[in-house]
Amino acid sequence: MSLYTFVPGGGGGGPVVPPGDQSYFANLGTLNQAVVKAAAGRVFSVLVENVTGPTKWLQLHNLAGVVPPAAVPRFTVKVPANAVVIVGSDFFGIPLATPAALLGGLPFSVGIAWAWSTTGPTFTAAVAAQQSTSILFL
């Protein structure tokens, strides 16, 4: 498995949200699901790797706990065998810092949970240790 490193302000024209305001979560193949944040939040980017076949789906759920079987995700991305997929702020929206609210990103009102599934539309647990997950969130 590959190890990915987040560098605040790297690339582009620098960060819009001050470095340190965003949080970085990484799971390098030990789990098939986890809670990233057990409260409302926003996702700005995901970097995922499927190190074996077959195709799997990374799912993001609006939950503050374990993802139950057949749960419907808020967001899903198909990850082919032996592939790396990055979904960034060009899709989720650029994080903007304002005194009143945080704009940009994909909002989650309850919590941010991720899961690897063998199907796209609903959660069917994939085998752990066959993929890695990295998420940039607030």
C-alpha positions in Angstrom: 0.0 0.0 0.0 1.1 3.6 -0.6 1.4 6.2 2.1 0.0 9.6 1.2 1.0 12.8 2.9 -1.1 16.0 3.1 0.8 19.2 2.8 -1.2 22.2 4.0 -1.3 24.8 1.3 0.4 22.6 -1.2 -0.3 23.2 -4.9 -2.7 25.7 -6.4 -2.3 29.2 -5.1 -2.1 28.2 -1.5 -5.0 27.4 0.9 -8.2 29.3 1.1 -9.0 27.9 4.6 -6.0 28.6 6.9 -3.7 25.6 7.4 -4.6 23.7 10.5 -8.4 24.4 10.2 -8.9 21.3 8.1 -8.4 17.8 9.5 -6.8 14.8 7.7 -7.9 11.2 8.2 -6.0 8.2 6.8 -6.6 4.5 7.1 -3.9 2.5 5.3 -5.8 -0.8 4.8 -6.7 -1.9 8.3 -10.5 -1.2 8.2 -13.4 -1.4 5.8 -15.3 1.4 7.6 -14.9 4.1 10.2 -16.3 7.3 11.6 -14.2 10.3 10.5 -16.2 12.8 12.6 -19.0 12.1 15.0 -20.6 15.5 14.4 -21.6 17.7 11.5 -18.8 18.5 9.1 -17.7 18.9 5.5 -15.6 16.8 3.2 -13.2 18.6 0.8 -11.3 15.7 -0.8 -10.8 12.0 -0.8 -7.9 9.9 -2.0 -8.5 6.2 -2.2 -6.7 3.1 -3.4 -8.0 -0.4 -4.2 -5.0 -2.6 -4.1 -6.7 -5.8 -5.3 -9.6 -6.9 -7.5 -12.5 -6.7 -7.8 -13.9 -3.2 -8.2 -15.1 -1.6 -5.0 -16.9 1.6 -4.0 -15.9 4.1 -1.4 -19.0 5.4 0.3 -19.4 8.5 2.5 -22.4 8.3 4.9 -24.2 11.0 6.9 -23.7 9.0 10.1 -22.0 9.4 13.5 -21.6 5.7 14.0 -21.1 2.3 12.3 -22.5 2.0 8.8 -25.3 -0.6 8.8 -25.8 -3.1 6.0 -27.8 -1.8 3.1 -27.3 1.9 4.2 -27.6 4.4 1.3 -24.6 6.6 1.0 -24.5 10.4 0.6 -21.6 10.1 -1.8 -20.0 7.1 -3.6 -17.1 6.7 -6.0 -16.2 3.6 -8.0 -12.6 2.4 -7.6 -11.4 -0.2 -10.1 -9.0 -3.0 -9.2 -5.4 -1.8 -8.6 -6.4 1.9 -9.0 -6.0 5.2 -7.2 -8.9 7.7 -7.4 -8.7 11.3 -6.2 -11.9 13.4 -5.8 -10.9 16.9 -4.8 -12.1 20.4 -4.3 -12.9 20.7 -8.0 -15.8 18.4 -7.3 -16.6 19.0 -3.6 -16.1 22.7 -3.8 -13.3 24.9 -2.6 -13.1 25.5 1.2 -13.8 29.2 2.0 -13.3 30.7 5.4 -15.8 33.3 6.6 -16.7 34.5 10.1 -20.3 33.3 9.9 -20.1 30.0 8.1 -17.9 27.5 6.3 -18.7 27.3 2.6 -17.6 24.7 0.1 -17.1 21.0 0.6 -19.8 18.3 0.8 -21.9 18.9 4.0 -22.8 16.2 6.4 -25.4 17.2 9.1 -25.0 14.2 11.5 -21.4 13.0 11.1 -18.9 11.7 8.5 -18.6 8.0 8.1 -16.8 6.1 5.3 -17.2 2.5 4.2 -15.8 0.3 1.4 -18.6 -1.6 -0.3 -18.8 -4.3 -3.0 -21.8 -2.4 -4.4 -22.4 1.2 -5.2 -26.0 2.1 -4.3 -26.1 0.5 -0.9 -23.5 -0.7 1.7 -22.3 -4.3 1.4 -19.1 -4.6 3.4 -15.9 -5.3 1.4 -13.0 -7.2 2.9 -10.7 -5.0 5.1 -7.0 -4.6 4.3 -7.6 -4.4 0.5 -7.8 -0.6 0.2 -6.6 2.7 1.7 -8.6 5.8 2.5 -7.6 9.4 3.0 -10.1 12.2 3.7 -9.6 15.9 4.1 -12.5 17.4 6.1 -13.7 20.0 8.6 
